[in-house]
């Protein structure tokens, strides 16, 4: 899969991003992260920080955090 969305169950920002990607029919793999920031080593490894959501799109060569940035990228790229 060329797209991965790191998200946390119950996170409204993650849900907003996932909902919009679904509306745009974007295929992606979800990786559900631990609620404890200290246990988010994989997120830290790919993005340099532990917050979610994080979108990794290998096709476009981007890794980004913060829901508003991800939504803006999705609108410009996938819509």
JOJOVEN-V113762 format. One line per field, one symbol per residue. ss: DSSP state (2 for helix, 1 for strand, 0 for the rest). Layout:
ss = ???
This chain:
ss = 0011111000022222222222200000111100002220222222200000011110000111102222222222200
